[in-house]
Amino acid sequence: MRFVVYGAGAVGGVLGGRLALSKNDVLLICREPHARAINENNGLKMKSARGEYSATLRAASDLAAGEVDDDTCILFTPKSHDTKLCVEKLSKLAPAGVSLVSFQNGVSNEEIISEKFTNVHGGVCRMTCSALQPGQVSFRRMGRLVIGKYPKGSHSFPKKLAPILESAGFEVSVSNSIMCDKWLKLVVNLQSGFNAIVDSRDHDSVEFMDLKVGVLEEAKKVLKSEKMRAKSCDDRDLSVDDVIKELKKPKAPRSPSAVRVNNSTWQNLYLKRKEVENGYFHGPIIEIAKKHKIPVPFNEVALELVTECCKSKLGPGVFRAGEVLEKINLRGKDR
Ligand SMILES: NC(=O)c1ccc[n+]([C@@H]2O[C@H](COP(=O)([O-])OP(=O)(O)OC[C@H]3O[C@@H](n4cnc5c(N)ncnc54)[C@H](OP(=O)(O)O)[C@@H]3O)[C@@H](O)[C@H]2O)c1
C-alpha cells in the first residue's frame, strides 16, 4: 500500500513520518514552504519526548496527475474548515473509489468527503502533535488511532490498514461504529478551547478544572437529549464520565516535558491563523442544545472567546481562568 497524506501539517506529518520510518512509500501534500524544507533537508524532522529523527519521504504542494492508483491510501488531514476545498481539488486528481481515511476532528468531514468519494473511512487520532516550523513536526508520545468504515459497519480496508499503522508504532483499534468514536473525541475536544485560551499559570487551578468539567457536563446533557452515543468501540478510550472523574482528581505537579507540544487550537492561535476549527466542535453541541432548550453557557463562551482570540490575533493564553468563569456565570444569570 502507498500513502498520500493530503493536508499534511501536524497530524498528517506525524502519521506520514511514522509510516515512512516503517518503510512505507509516503507522499505528503502540504504547503509549499513545508514541502520545500522537507525536500531540502532530505526528510521530515520529527521530535518527540523520546528524541529527534528524520523520516525519508516525498513532499509536494499539490498532487500530480496519475500519482494515486488502486493501491494508494489517502490519509486526509486538513482542518475541517479546509475540507470542502481540499475535497474539490483532490477529486480532480484521484479516482472516486480510492481508499480514504479522514483523521480530522469533528463529525461533519466524512459526510462532505462522501459527496465525491465512495470508499470513505473515519479515523480518530489520539495524540497531540504540532507543526510550528516548516520541515518539522513534534508530538508528545506515540498515540492511539481508531479507524472504521463511514458511516458504520465492518469493511476489509480498515482491517488491512490497522497492522500497517501498528507496524509504524501506533496502537490501533478497528471500529464498526466509527461515528460514536468520533463523537466521543468531539466531546473530549471541547476542552481544547479552554486549554488554548487560558493562561498556563492557571492550568492546575480549581477554576480551570471547573471550566473543563462544565463544558463536558453540558455536552453529556445535550447528547442524552438527542439519544446520541459518544462511545469508544472497545472501551479503550476513557468515557466522558471517566474524563470528568479524572479532571476532578487531585493532580501531581506536572513533570517538565522534554518536548513542549500544545493542542491544535493553541497552535492556530499561536500561528495567528485566520481561522480556528472550534466551531466544528462546539457548533453541533450548541445546535442540538438550542433544539432542546438546554442552556450551554460553557460551550458558548468557549467558542466566543476562542473566536475572539483568533479574529483579534490575541494569541493563546490571554485569559485568566477566573475571568472566563465569571463571564460564564454572568451568561447564566442573563437568562
Ligand atoms: N494537532 C493535533 O494534536 C491533533 C490531534 C488529533 C486530531 N487533530 C485533527 O487533525 C486535523 C488536522 O490538524 P493539524 O493540527 O494537523 O492541523 P495543521 O497542522 O493545520 O495541518 C493541516 C495542514 O493542511 C494544510 N492545507 C490546507 N489545505 C491545503 C491544501 N489544499 N493543500 C496543501 N495543504 C493544505 C494547512 O495549511 P495552512 O495552515 O496554510 O492552511 C496545514 O498545514 C484537524 O481536524 C484536527 O482537529 C489534530
The ligand as an ORCA input file, in Angstrom:
! r2SCAN-3c Opt
* xyz 0 1
  N      -2.753     18.579     16.218
  C      -3.259     17.636     16.983
  O      -2.741     17.335     18.057
  C      -4.483     16.855     16.518
  C      -4.769     15.618     17.133
  C      -5.850     14.872     16.662
  C      -6.624     15.333     15.625
  N      -6.340     16.558     15.064
  C      -7.188     16.985     13.948
  O      -6.486     16.720     12.731
  C      -6.805     17.720     11.741
  C      -5.531     18.416     11.323
  O      -4.990     19.091     12.455
  P      -3.487     19.596     12.480
  O      -3.244     20.057     13.855
  O      -2.621     18.596     11.856
  O      -3.625     20.870     11.519
  P      -2.487     21.621     10.724
  O      -1.180     21.469     11.425
  O      -3.008     22.977     10.432
  O      -2.380     20.772      9.368
  C      -3.225     20.929      8.262
  C      -2.351     21.407      7.133
  O      -3.044     21.295      5.887
  C      -2.642     22.398      5.115
  N      -3.547     22.552      3.992
  C      -4.814     23.012      3.978
  N      -5.304     22.998      2.719
  C      -4.310     22.506      1.936
  C      -4.199     22.252      0.543
  N      -5.217     22.490     -0.300
  N      -3.036     21.774      0.063
  C      -1.991     21.538      0.880
  N      -2.030     21.742      2.213
  C      -3.186     22.229      2.730
  C      -2.673     23.539      6.090
  O      -2.003     24.689      5.618
  P      -2.497     26.177      6.126
  O      -2.394     26.175      7.605
  O      -1.541     27.088      5.436
  O      -3.910     26.321      5.659
  C      -1.947     22.887      7.279
  O      -0.562     23.000      7.136
  C      -7.808     18.648     12.429
  O      -9.106     18.239     12.153
  C      -7.501     18.468     13.926
  O      -8.582     18.794     14.755
  C      -5.273     17.324     15.480
*
